[in-house]
Structures are given as structure tokens and as C-alpha cells.
Amino acid sequence: MKLHAAQRIGKPIDGHAPEISGEDLKAYAAAGITTDHECMTKAEAEAKIALGMIVQIREGSAAKNFDDLLPLLDRNADNIMFCSDDKHPDDLMKNGHIDALVRRAVAKGYDPMMVLRICSLTPIKHYKLDVGLLQLGDDADFVIVNNLSDFEVEATYIRGEKVSENGVITFARFTPTKLINQFNAKKINEAQLRVIPTGNILKVINVDDGQLFTREIHCQPKIEYENVVSDIDNDVLKLVVYNRYKPSEPAIGFIKNIGLTRGALASTVAHDSESS
């Protein structure tokens, strides 16, 4: 239904399917999927490009595919975009966003104008963005950079008006809005985190550093007092997901390759805008 709705109003459809191949990939592309940002190998990306899709080379805080996929520019520059896909604010402040990928690509020897087309012209045309392309009749939307290697922005113009200069905005700031507290969950207790043993096989999520793609592996459970607990020696840790919007039972699983040996990690990051 979502695909048909997007097609009816002429909107491009973004994809999200790692390691899909063969007939499944053909059916995926035939359904009208126009992009994919989940490629982890050059071969996977080339297979999607061959079916008319645009590959978005991703470099976020968790998933890092830029170095592996950058050679795609040698033959497929017109079918490439850059993207971040979940980049932490501190990474944005320290390393930059798409501009950082532009600098890295140019430093690898790729033509600056080709790289700039990848991160500006291609997405503007693909998504039909209302952004000027420095053509007759267009709005004057552009940036002035210091050079074509560092790409430090000296000034930014939107519709002919300068909106920033040397990193300082030139327009009035918006009035801050009140933050909404979305933490409505009740406290959970230790008993709710118990996992009753059901056999000698424990299903575990296996993760890889620099990738979002996970795999299921089977491990021997570590059991203490009729409770499956974290097995630090084998780097198998207990993982809990808890609904922060309304009272519910916690979802509990186990994960490998985190490397945590003491304490715990907690995060409130949730992809609330994503649904299936």
C-alpha cells in the first residue's frame, strides 16, 4: 500500500535491503525501489545498480561502508549518492556530514566536480527537490567554499539571501520550543529481567563493528540460579528493549561482540519514525 501510494503521487521509493540478491533482488527492483543505502560490498552495490537503482554510499556513526564502496565512482558515478544514516551529533560536530565524505573522496583522487555532482545534482534531480541549480530562472541557492579540497564553507545563500557567513548565521534565530517528555514507562524490577532456561541452545544476535547487519548464532547459555545471565568470558551480554511510551513487559535477548566487561550501557535512541 505504501509503495502504491508513493507511486501514485510520483514520489521516489527508497530501499532498505542488505544482502538481497538473485530473483529476490530483481523482484525488489521491479517493485519500484529506486535507491538502497544498505550495501556492504562493491559486488552487492553493482548488482543493484545494474537493475537501475541508485546506491547511497553510507557512512554513519555505526555503519561505515564508504571506503569499501568508494571505488564504485570509477564506473558508476551517475548512479551514486552519499548518505550518513544515523550519525551522532558529536560526530557531526567533530567530523562533519556529507562535506566530510566529499573531502575524503577528493583526497582519494576523484575529480572534485564529479564528487560535487554526486552530493548535489544527483539527489536534487532524483528527489525532485525545490533547490536551485544555478540555471536561468532558478533560485540562487549555493555555497561559497575556500577551495576544492578542504571545502570549508565561507558563505551560504538561499534564494539569493546570505544566511550564514564564516559559520555564523545572518538571520534571526527561531524561538526555542518546550521539550516534550516522552518517558512514560514505569520502573522495571530485577524479576522482570530473569530469563528462564529452556535448553542447551541460546539464540544470540551477532554484531560486527562498522556494520548494522546482524546474524543469529547459537551459544551455550550461562545459567545462574535458574536464570540465563550474561556470559562475559564469551562476550555474550543480556540486551533489554523497553517501551518508553506505556507500561509493558521488557523484551530480552542476548548479543555478542560488544566487548563490555563491567557495568551496563543505556540509550534512549529509538527509530520512532520507522515502521514496517
C-alpha positions as CSV (number, residue, x, y, z in Angstrom):
1,M,0.0,0.0,0.0
2,K,2.8,2.4,0.9
3,L,4.6,1.7,-2.4
4,H,1.5,2.2,-4.5
5,A,0.7,5.5,-2.6
6,A,4.2,6.8,-3.3
7,Q,4.0,5.8,-7.0
8,R,0.6,7.4,-7.4
9,I,1.9,10.8,-6.4
10,G,5.2,10.5,-8.2
11,K,7.5,10.1,-5.2
12,P,10.7,8.0,-5.4
13,I,10.8,5.0,-3.2
14,D,13.9,4.4,-1.0
15,G,15.1,0.9,-0.3
16,H,16.5,-0.9,2.8
17,A,17.5,-4.4,2.0
18,P,21.1,-5.7,2.8
19,E,22.4,-8.9,1.1
20,I,19.4,-9.3,-1.2
21,S,20.3,-11.0,-4.5
22,G,19.2,-13.1,-7.4
23,E,15.5,-13.3,-8.1
24,D,14.6,-11.6,-4.9
25,L,16.7,-8.6,-5.9
26,K,15.0,-8.5,-9.3
27,A,11.6,-8.5,-7.7
28,Y,12.7,-5.8,-5.3
29,A,13.8,-3.5,-8.1
30,A,10.7,-4.3,-10.1
31,A,8.5,-3.2,-7.2
32,G,9.8,0.3,-7.9
33,I,12.5,0.6,-5.3
34,T,14.8,3.3,-6.6
35,T,17.6,3.5,-4.1
36,D,19.4,1.4,-1.4
37,H,21.7,2.5,1.4
38,E,22.4,-0.9,2.9
39,C,25.1,-2.2,0.5
40,M,28.2,-3.6,2.3
41,T,30.2,-4.8,-0.7
42,K,31.0,-3.4,-4.1
43,A,29.5,-6.5,-5.8
44,E,26.2,-6.1,-4.0
45,A,26.1,-2.4,-5.0
46,E,26.9,-3.2,-8.6
47,A,24.1,-5.8,-8.8
48,K,21.6,-3.2,-7.6
49,I,23.0,-0.5,-10.0
50,A,22.6,-3.0,-12.9
51,L,18.9,-3.1,-12.2
52,G,18.6,0.7,-12.4
53,M,18.9,1.5,-8.7
54,I,20.9,4.3,-7.2
55,V,23.3,3.3,-4.4
56,Q,23.7,5.6,-1.5
57,I,27.1,5.1,-0.1
58,R,26.6,5.2,3.7
59,E,29.0,6.5,6.4
60,G,27.2,6.9,9.7
61,S,28.4,6.5,13.3
62,A,27.7,2.8,13.4
63,A,27.7,1.6,9.8
64,K,30.7,2.6,7.8
65,N,30.7,1.5,4.1
66,F,32.4,4.5,2.5
67,D,35.9,3.1,1.9
68,D,34.6,-0.3,0.6
69,L,32.2,1.3,-1.8
70,L,34.1,4.4,-3.0
71,P,35.6,2.5,-6.0
72,L,32.1,2.5,-7.4
73,L,32.8,6.0,-8.6
74,D,35.2,4.7,-11.2
75,R,32.4,3.4,-13.4
76,N,29.1,4.3,-11.8
77,A,29.3,7.9,-10.6
78,D,25.9,8.8,-12.1
79,N,24.2,6.1,-10.0
80,I,25.8,7.1,-6.7
81,M,24.8,9.4,-3.8
82,F,26.4,9.9,-0.4
83,C,24.4,9.5,2.9
84,S,25.0,9.3,6.6
85,D,22.1,7.2,8.0
86,D,22.2,7.7,11.8
87,K,25.1,10.0,12.6
88,H,25.5,11.0,16.2
89,P,25.5,14.8,17.0
90,D,29.1,14.6,18.4
91,D,30.3,13.0,15.2
92,L,28.6,15.7,13.1
93,M,30.3,18.4,15.2
94,K,33.7,16.8,15.1
95,N,33.8,15.3,11.6
96,G,31.1,17.0,9.5
97,H,28.4,15.4,7.4
98,I,28.3,15.0,3.6
99,D,31.1,17.6,3.4
100,A,33.4,15.2,5.1
101,L,32.7,12.5,2.5
102,V,33.4,15.0,-0.2
103,R,36.8,15.8,1.2
104,R,37.6,12.1,1.6
105,A,36.6,11.3,-1.9
106,V,38.6,14.2,-3.4
107,A,41.6,13.2,-1.2
108,K,41.4,9.7,-2.8
109,G,42.0,11.4,-6.2
110,Y,38.4,11.7,-7.6
111,D,37.5,14.7,-9.6
112,P,36.0,17.4,-7.4
113,M,33.3,18.4,-9.8
114,M,32.2,14.8,-10.2
115,V,32.1,14.4,-6.4
116,L,30.1,17.6,-6.1
117,R,27.6,16.3,-8.6
118,I,27.1,13.2,-6.6
119,C,26.2,15.0,-3.5
120,S,24.2,17.8,-5.0
121,L,22.9,17.4,-8.6
122,T,22.0,13.7,-8.3
123,P,19.9,13.9,-5.1
124,I,18.2,17.1,-6.3
125,K,17.1,15.5,-9.5
126,H,16.2,12.1,-8.0
127,Y,14.1,13.5,-5.2
128,K,12.8,16.5,-7.3
129,L,14.0,18.9,-4.6
130,D,13.0,22.5,-4.8
131,V,16.6,23.7,-4.9
132,G,18.2,26.0,-7.4
133,L,20.8,24.5,-9.8
134,L,22.3,27.8,-10.9
135,Q,20.3,27.7,-14.1
136,L,18.4,30.5,-15.7
137,G,15.2,31.1,-13.7
138,D,16.4,29.1,-10.7
139,D,16.6,30.4,-7.1
140,A,20.1,31.4,-6.2
141,D,20.8,28.5,-3.8
142,F,24.6,28.0,-3.4
143,V,27.6,28.0,-1.1
144,I,31.0,29.6,-1.4
145,V,33.9,27.4,-0.3
146,N,37.5,28.3,0.3
147,N,38.9,25.7,-2.2
148,L,38.1,22.4,-3.9
149,S,40.0,20.2,-1.4
150,D,39.0,21.4,2.1
151,F,35.6,22.7,1.1
152,E,35.2,24.9,4.1
153,V,32.1,27.0,3.6
154,E,32.7,30.7,3.7
155,A,29.1,31.8,2.9
156,T,25.7,30.2,2.2
157,Y,22.9,31.7,0.1
158,I,19.3,30.6,-0.1
159,R,17.1,32.3,-2.7
160,G,19.7,34.9,-3.2
161,E,19.9,35.8,0.5
162,K,23.0,35.2,2.6
163,V,22.0,33.1,5.5
164,S,25.5,32.4,7.0
165,E,29.0,33.7,6.8
166,N,32.1,32.0,8.3
167,G,30.0,29.7,10.3
168,V,27.7,32.4,11.8
169,I,24.0,32.6,10.8
170,T,22.9,36.0,9.5
171,F,19.2,35.7,10.2
172,A,17.1,35.8,13.5
173,R,17.0,32.6,15.5
174,F,13.7,30.9,16.0
175,T,12.1,31.0,19.4
176,P,13.0,27.7,21.3
177,T,10.1,25.4,21.8
178,K,9.4,23.4,25.0
179,L,10.8,19.9,25.0
180,I,8.2,17.1,25.3
181,N,8.9,14.4,27.8
182,Q,8.1,11.1,26.2
183,F,9.3,8.8,29.1
184,N,6.0,7.4,30.4
185,A,7.2,3.9,31.2
186,K,7.2,2.6,34.8
187,K,10.3,1.2,36.5
188,I,11.1,-2.4,36.0
189,N,12.4,-4.7,38.6
190,E,15.0,-7.4,38.7
191,A,12.5,-10.2,38.5
192,Q,11.3,-8.9,35.1
193,L,14.8,-9.4,33.7
194,R,15.0,-13.1,34.5
195,V,15.3,-15.5,31.6
196,I,14.2,-19.0,32.4
197,P,16.4,-21.6,30.7
198,T,14.7,-23.7,28.0
199,G,17.5,-25.9,26.8
200,N,21.2,-26.0,26.0
201,I,21.0,-23.6,23.0
202,L,20.8,-19.9,23.3
203,K,19.9,-17.7,20.3
204,V,22.3,-14.7,20.2
205,I,22.5,-11.6,18.0
206,N,26.0,-11.5,16.4
207,V,27.1,-7.9,15.5
208,D,30.1,-6.6,13.6
209,D,31.8,-3.3,14.3
210,G,31.1,-0.9,11.5
211,Q,28.1,-2.7,10.2
212,L,24.4,-2.7,11.1
213,F,23.7,-6.1,9.6
214,T,23.4,-8.8,12.3
215,R,23.3,-12.6,12.2
216,E,21.8,-15.3,14.5
217,I,24.3,-17.6,16.2
218,H,23.8,-20.3,18.8
219,C,25.7,-20.4,22.1
220,Q,25.7,-22.3,25.3
221,P,23.7,-20.4,27.9
222,K,25.3,-19.4,31.1
223,I,22.8,-20.2,33.9
224,E,22.9,-19.0,37.5
225,Y,20.1,-19.8,39.9
226,E,17.7,-20.9,37.1
227,N,18.4,-17.6,35.3
228,V,20.2,-17.1,32.0
229,V,22.7,-14.3,32.6
230,S,25.4,-12.5,30.6
231,D,28.5,-14.6,29.8
232,I,31.2,-12.0,30.0
233,D,34.0,-14.5,29.3
234,N,32.5,-15.3,25.9
235,D,31.3,-11.7,25.3
236,V,27.6,-12.7,25.3
237,L,25.6,-10.0,27.0
238,K,22.0,-9.6,28.0
239,L,20.1,-7.0,25.9
240,V,16.8,-5.3,27.0
241,V,14.4,-3.2,25.0
242,Y,11.8,-1.4,27.0
243,N,8.8,0.6,25.7
244,R,9.2,4.2,27.0
245,Y,5.7,5.3,26.0
246,K,3.4,3.0,28.0
247,P,3.8,0.2,30.6
248,S,4.8,-3.1,29.0
249,E,7.0,-6.1,29.7
250,P,10.6,-5.7,28.6
251,A,11.9,-7.6,25.6
252,I,15.0,-9.5,26.4
253,G,17.7,-11.0,24.2
254,F,21.4,-11.7,24.0
255,I,24.1,-10.1,21.9
256,K,27.7,-10.9,21.1
257,N,30.8,-8.8,20.1
258,I,30.0,-5.7,22.2
259,G,33.1,-6.1,24.4
260,L,31.6,-4.7,27.6
261,T,33.2,-6.4,30.7
262,R,31.6,-4.4,33.5
263,G,28.8,-2.1,34.2
264,A,26.0,-1.5,31.6
265,L,25.0,0.7,28.7
266,A,21.7,2.6,28.4
267,S,20.3,4.5,25.5
268,T,17.1,6.4,24.7
269,V,17.7,6.4,21.0
270,A,14.6,4.9,19.2
271,H,13.8,5.0,15.5
272,D,10.2,6.2,16.1
273,S,9.7,7.2,12.5
274,E,10.4,3.8,11.1
275,S,7.7,1.2,10.6
276,S,7.0,-1.8,8.5
